Amino acid sequence: MWYLWLLPPALAAWRASSRERLLIGGAWIGAQALWLSVAYRLEIEGEPVYLELWLASVVFLVVNARALARYLGGLGRDDATSDEGTMRRQ
């Protein structure tokens, strides 16, 4: 959670619609909540939920990777520019 203080400047540079931001943010919060709930059951309740924790970890990894890919894909994207002005190798 140390990286949350980086969120405001990062979101300012991200060119994405409000809908996309809400979807990615909601998916991330949901994956985090899923992982924390299963980890709580293991650590505090003492339930043997190893498979569920592994599956929640995989979901969390996939959501984080997808969110990072969408974020990096939307950085510095300017809709006014296109590939037509660049030289292509023949």
N, C-alpha and C positions, 0 to 999 in steps of 0.2 A: 504494500500500500504506500510505500515511500514515494512512488512515482506519480501519485495523484496531484501533487502540487505542480507538475508539469502540464497538466491537462488544459488550463486556460490558455497559455500561449500556443499550445499545440493545436487546439481547436480553432484558434483565430487564423491559423495558416491553412487550415483544411477547407478545401472547396467541395462542399457536399450539401445536399438539400437537407432541410430540417427533418424530413421523413427518414432519410438514410441515417442521419445522426441518431434519431430516436430508435430506429430498428437495431442499429449496432450497439448503442448504449443499453437498450433493453436486453439484448441477447447476452451482453457481457455481464450485466447485473444478475440475470437469471442463471448463467453458468456459475458465477461466483457463489450465489446463494445455494445452488445445488451442491457444489463441492463442500461448502462450509457446513451444510446440514448433515451430509454423510460423514464428514470428518468429526463433527460433534458426536454423532452416534457412536463412532469408533472410540474416540478419546474419552468422552465423558460418560456415556452410557455403557461402554464396554461391550457393545454388540459386535459380533464378527461380520462386519460388512466390507470385507476386503475387495470382493469383486465389484460391489457397488461403488466403492471409493475409486477403484481403478477406472471404471466406466465414467464416473463423474470427472475424473482427471483428464480422460481422453476428450470428453465434451468440452471441458474448459480449455484444453490445448487447441482444439479445432476452432473454437469461438475466438480465442485470442489471435490465432494465426490469421483467420479471416478478417478480423477487425484491423489488424496491422496491415494486411495486404490492401484493404480498402482505403485505409488512411494514407499509406504511401502512394497509392495510385491517384489519390486526389490532391496531393501536395503540389502546389505550383502550377496546377492545370489552369490554363487560360483558354476560355472558349473562343476567343478571337483568333487564336493561332491555329494553324493546321499544318499538315505534313506537305501541303502543296508547295510551300516556299522552300523546302529543303531539297538539296541535290540528292539524286538517287544514283547508286552505283549500278553500272550496267555490266 
